[in-house]
Amino acid sequence: AGMPGLLNVVYNKSNTTTIILDNLTTAMTGHQPHPSTGRTLMGEEAVRADFEALARAMGYEEVHTVDPLNLEELEQALKACLDSNKPAVLVTRSPCI
């Protein structure tokens, strides 16, 4: 449901940083797999959604991926996104613990 909004931001050249929190599961509803995990609900291998590639395909030039537990790296990436003055995507990826 977030892809139309992500596309609208870059299409309208909004000075917006979108942060994608990828915890590699759907924790809020039972830890089931989703398109970013590379596994179906039946546990079979599937194509893994690549948020960074999707953002770049939409036209984002400023795309960063960090481990949110590395605060220095997170701060640097967030600063780069905010300082870019253009649509940016920051993916934070860490397993749900």
C-alpha positions as CSV (number, residue, x, y, z in Angstrom):
1,A,0.0,0.0,0.0
2,G,3.0,2.3,0.3
3,M,4.3,2.2,-3.2
4,P,1.8,4.7,-4.7
5,G,2.8,7.2,-2.1
6,L,6.4,6.6,-2.7
7,L,5.9,7.1,-6.4
8,N,3.9,10.3,-5.8
9,V,6.8,11.8,-3.7
10,V,9.4,11.3,-6.4
11,Y,7.0,12.3,-9.2
12,N,6.1,15.6,-7.5
13,K,9.8,16.2,-6.6
14,S,8.9,16.6,-2.9
15,N,11.7,17.2,-0.5
16,T,10.7,14.2,1.5
17,T,12.7,11.5,3.2
18,T,10.8,8.2,3.4
19,I,12.1,5.7,6.0
20,I,11.3,2.1,5.4
21,L,11.6,0.0,8.6
22,D,12.4,-3.5,7.3
23,N,12.5,-6.0,10.2
24,L,12.3,-9.0,7.8
25,T,8.9,-10.2,9.1
26,T,5.4,-8.9,9.7
27,A,5.7,-8.8,13.5
28,M,2.5,-6.9,14.2
29,T,0.3,-9.7,12.9
30,G,2.1,-12.9,13.7
31,H,5.6,-12.9,12.2
32,Q,4.5,-14.3,8.9
33,P,6.7,-13.9,5.8
34,H,6.1,-11.0,3.4
35,P,7.5,-10.1,0.0
36,S,10.8,-8.8,1.4
37,T,11.6,-12.1,3.1
38,G,11.9,-14.3,0.0
39,R,9.6,-16.9,1.4
40,T,5.9,-17.6,0.8
41,L,3.4,-18.3,3.6
42,M,4.1,-22.0,2.9
43,G,7.8,-21.5,3.5
44,E,8.7,-21.9,-0.2
45,E,11.4,-19.8,-1.7
46,A,10.1,-16.8,-3.7
47,V,11.4,-13.7,-5.3
48,R,12.5,-11.2,-2.6
49,A,11.3,-7.7,-2.9
50,D,14.2,-5.3,-3.1
51,F,13.0,-2.0,-1.6
52,E,16.2,-0.2,-2.7
53,A,15.8,-1.3,-6.3
54,L,12.1,-0.4,-6.3
55,A,12.9,3.1,-5.1
56,R,15.6,3.5,-7.8
57,A,13.3,2.2,-10.5
58,M,10.8,4.9,-9.4
59,G,13.4,7.6,-9.9
60,Y,14.9,8.1,-6.4
61,E,18.6,9.0,-6.6
62,E,19.2,9.3,-2.9
63,V,18.7,5.7,-1.5
64,H,20.5,4.4,1.7
65,T,20.4,1.2,3.6
66,V,21.6,0.9,7.2
67,D,21.4,-1.3,10.2
68,P,19.4,0.8,12.7
69,L,21.4,-0.7,15.6
70,N,24.5,1.1,14.2
71,L,23.6,4.6,15.4
72,E,26.5,6.4,13.8
73,E,25.7,4.9,10.4
74,L,22.0,5.6,10.8
75,E,22.7,9.3,11.7
76,Q,25.1,9.7,8.7
77,A,22.5,8.2,6.3
78,L,19.7,10.2,7.7
79,K,21.7,13.4,7.4
80,A,22.6,12.6,3.8
81,C,18.9,12.1,3.0
82,L,17.8,15.3,4.7
83,D,20.7,17.4,3.2
84,S,20.0,16.2,-0.3
85,N,17.0,18.5,-0.6
86,K,15.3,16.0,-2.9
87,P,13.2,12.8,-2.6
88,A,15.1,10.3,-0.5
89,V,14.6,6.8,0.8
90,L,16.3,5.3,3.9
91,V,15.9,1.6,4.5
92,T,16.6,0.4,8.0
93,R,17.0,-3.4,8.0
94,S,17.4,-5.5,11.1
95,P,15.7,-8.7,12.3
96,C,12.8,-8.3,14.6
97,I,14.0,-9.3,18.1
